[in-house]
Amino acid sequence: MTSLSPHPLWRMEQQFWLGDAAFHAQHLAPGALMVLPPPVGVLDRAGTLASIGGAPRWETVRFDDQVLADDGTGVVVLAYRAHASRGAPGGAYAALCSSTYVRHQDQWLLALHHQTPLA
């Protein structure tokens, strides 16, 4: 694991990669979308939660080139390069990612996450 930026959303972002369905259910916005590489595609909140239970979880993730955009309106965008592994041979993955968080009732919720795989 790499050290993360001090902003608390980086820790939350890490948990979206490593956490379980209960974490996702607690921290996904009601209208959340995940835009993932084929064959997955676009998932809504219900589809995301269903997929978490049936897929192997990432064991490690590292974020590089972290950028955080916060204009003070209750919307924050994270952009970064992710390096993740499921621990099995061929289980390494690298992608350019972005996540948009919204402030809702004093809690940050993930509204949109997008991944573009790197060759």
N, C-alpha and C positions, 0 to 999 in steps of 0.2 A: 504494500500500500504506500501511496505517496502522501506527503503532507498536503492538506487541502487549504485553500484560501480561508481566512478567518470568518467569512460571511457564513451564517448558519445554513443558508440554502445549499452550499456545497456538500455539507454533511447529509442533508436530506436527499440531494441528488445521488449521492453514493448509495444511500439506502434503497432508492428506486432500482438500482442495479442489483443489490445484494439481498434486499429484504423480501419478506414473504407476502402472501396475499393480504394478510391483516394490515400490514404497513400500507400497502397500496390502497386498500379500501379506506383507510383513515386519511390519506393525504392526496387522493385524486379529486379534482374538482368534479362537480356533477356532470358537466359537459365535456370532460377531458377526452383528448384524442392522442393516440400514439401513431406515428407514421414510421413504420419499420420496413426494412428491406424485404423483398420477395423471399419466400412466398407469403409472408404474413400480411403486409400492406397496411391499411388504415384500420385501427381498432378504436371503438368507442370505449367508454368506461366499463360497461358490462363485458365486452369482449376482452378487454385488458385483464380484468379480474379473472375471467374464465381461463385465459391463457396462462396466467401465473401458476395456477394450480396444476396444470398439465405439462409444464415444461421444466427441464432442469434449470436451476438457478445458476447465475454466475458465482464463482467462488472468489474471484479477485477482480478488482477494477482499479485503474490508475487514470487520472485526468492530467492532461498536459495542455499547454497553451490556453489556460483558463481566462475567460473574459466574462465580466458581469456588467450588464447594463441596467441601471436603476435610475429612473428619472423622478422618483419620489411620488408617483401616482398610484402606487399599490400594484404595479406590474413590474416584474424583474425577469430579465432574460439572461440565461447562462449559455455560453457557447464554449466548446472545448473539443479536444481530441481524446477519445476514450480508447483504452487498451484493456480488454477483459479476457478472462479465461474461465472455462468450466473445469479445468484440471485434467481433462482427458486429452490424449493425443489428437491434434487437429482442432482442439477446442479454443484456440486463441482467436481473438476478434479485435479489429481496430476500426473505428468510425469517427467521422466528424459528427458532433451532436449539438443540438440546441434544445433547451427547455424553457418554457414560459410559465412562470408562477404568478398567481394572483392572490392578493390579500383578501380573505373572506372571514368576517367575524373574528378578527385578531389571530387568524391562522393562515399560514401560507399553504396553498393548494396548487398542485401541478395541473395546468390547463392543457399544455401541448408539449409533446416530446417528439423530436425528429432525429433519425439516424441516417447518415450516408456512409455506407461501408467504404473502407479504404482497401485498395488492392495490396 
